Every structure is written in C-alpha cells, then in structure tokens.
C-alpha cells in the first residue's frame, strides 16, 4: 500500500466524522433533539425569544401571570393544518381576555413568507412567532409538530400534547377557563 492510500484511508473517515459532528452541532437534529429533555408537567416553561410577524422580539416571559397556549407548528405539516381552525376558534373565544395569551411558533425556514400565504389560505390569523432555525425544538425537546404546551399563570407547564387536537372542544375550553380562574 502506498502512502497516498494509507493517508486516504485515515483522513477520509476522520473528515466524515468531523462533518457529521459539525452538521449535528449546527443543525441540532442529531445532538440537541436527542439530548434536550422535554419539559415535564409541573416544571417551569423554558423561556425563549423570537420575532413576531412584525419583527418585534417577543419572549415567553413577557406573558407571566397569564395562561399561555403555546403551539409549535409548520405550514408543511398536515396535522398542523388539520388543527389550525380549532386553534383559531379557541383564540377567538378568549381574544381580549387579559388572563390568556395564545402564542404559536412557526418553524418554517422561510418565516413570514411561508406563514402569511398559509394564513390567507386557511382564513385564520394567530399571534405567531417566527423560529426560522427551529431553535424551539431543542429548547422544548420537540420531536415533531404540532406540539402544544399549556402554561399556567405561574409559568409552569400543566399540559403537553403531541399531535393535533380539537382545541375548541368544551373540554379544552373548560380546562383553560379553570386555569384562568385559579388563584
């Protein structure tokens, strides 16, 4: 075996491993999603800051003292599309109630360029934060979309749902009202 062949056999696998590590660190798919634990019921909701549809920086902690409905979604997700009308009806039900805050976090890479046409097509508009780098996935240990977290007035997670739901059902409305009325 020649020197070139030996160097190739050593360097190529090292480059492959280095590339895999760099991809994992920058993309978050291999490292952050697997090592970040999902917040559990009763634990404080991890804070985050993302721009809203107008470019204003919004943090979860801005809404302490309110019951927060936090939904993580994407325009390309069929299940997200399925539940979106029910989320919109829930939003309209509590719109203007100072004890409640709805936040949706879109993980679409194109940000509002993807969200605006989607909302027009769906006939809805929701308070939306834009996470074009999917950082929320590692902050909340998200494994897919949609995922929803209900956070009480003290900033603790009280409900976690993976997958779509009919959020405008009396069950969920009642649960949210009970949280809003709790001391």
N, C-alpha and C positions, 0 to 999 in steps of 0.2 A: 504494500500500500504506500502510495506516495504521500508527501507532506500535505499537498493540497487536499487529498481525500480525507486525511485524518482531521485537518482543520475544519473541513466542511462537515464532517460527522460530529464534531464537537460544537461548532459555532451555530449551525442551523437549529439544533434543538434548544440551545440557550436563547437564541433570538425568538423562537416560537414561544418559549415560556415567558420571556420578558414582555413580548407583545400581548400575551394573554393577561398578564398581571396589569399592564398599563390599561388595556381595554376594560378590565374589571374595575379598576380604580376610577377611571373616568366615566364609564357608562353606569356603574352602580349595579348592573344586572347580576354580576357574579359575586360581588362582595357585600354591598350594602343590603340588598334584598334578603340575603341569606343570614346575615349576622345581626341585623337590627331587629330586636324583638318587637312584636306587635304590642301596642299598649293594651293593658287589660282593664276590664271593668273595675272601677274604683281608683284607678291610677290617674294622676294629673295628665291632661291632654297636652302633648308636646306643642310648644309654640312654634310658629313659623311666620314668615313674611313673604308675600308675593304681590305683584302688581294687580290691580283690578283692571277692568276693561277700559278705564280712562287713564291708566298709567300711574295711579296713586298707589303707594306702598301701603298694604293692609296687613296687620298682624292678627293672629287669633286672639292674642291677649288684649286687643282693643275692645273686645266684647265681654270681658269678665263681668260677671253679675247678670248675664243673660243666659238663657238656654240656647245652645248652639246646635243647629243641624248642619253637620259637615259632610258633604258628599264629594267623593273623588271620582271623576269620570273622564271620558274621552268621546269625541264626536264619532270615531270609527267603531265604537263599541255598541253592538246590537242590544245588549241588555240595558245599557245606559239610555239608549233611545226609547226602549220599552218603558222604563220607569219615569222618564223625564216629565211627561204630562201629569203624573201623580205628584211629583215633587213640586211642580208649578202650582197645582191646586192647593197643596199644603202651604206653599209660600203665600199665595193669595189669601188663604184662610187667616194667617197670622200677620199679614202685612200691616205695618203701623203699630203693632203691639211692642212696646218698649222692652218687654221681658223676653223677647225671642229674636234670634238672628239666624238667618239662613246664609250659609256660605257653600258655594260649590267651587271645587278646584279642578280646572281642566288641565289635563296633562298633554294636550295636543302640542306638538313641536311648533306648529305654525301660529300658536296663540290665538289672538282675536280674529286673525284672518280665517281660521277654521271655525271658531265659535260663532261669530256673527251670522254667517250663512246658515249654520246649523240651527240657531235660534229662530231665524226667519222661516226656515222650512218647517220647524216644529210648532211655530206660533207661540213661543214662550220667550221670556227674558228673566233671568235669575241673577242675583248677586254672584258674580263669578270672579275668581282669582285665576291668574294665568301662571302655570308652572311648566314652562316650555322645556325644562331639563329634567322633569319628573323627580325632583328632589323630595316631594311629599312621599314618594314610595319608600325611600329609606327612612324618613322621619317617622312614618307610621307603620313601617314594616308591611306595606301593601303588597299583596300577591297578585292582584288583578283589579279590574274595575267592572262594575261600580262597587265601591265600598263606602259605607256610611257610618259615621260616629255621631252619637248624640251626647252632648256635653252639658252637665248641669251648671247652675249659676256659680258654683264654687270652682269651676274649671276641671271637674273630674269626669272621666268617661263613664257613662251609665248604660250605654247600649252600643253594640257593634254589630253591623250586618254586612255580610259578604253577599253580593248578588243583588238583583232587583227586588223591589217590594212595591206594594200599592200603598204609598205613603199617605194618601188622602183617606185611608180607611179609618173608621171610627176608633179602632184600637190604637193606632199611632197618634191620632189627634188627641185622644184621651190621655195617653201616656205623656205627651208633650205638655198638655194643659196641667196635668198633675205636677210635673216638674216646675212649670212656671209658677204654680200656686204654692209650692213648698217654701218653707221659711229658709 
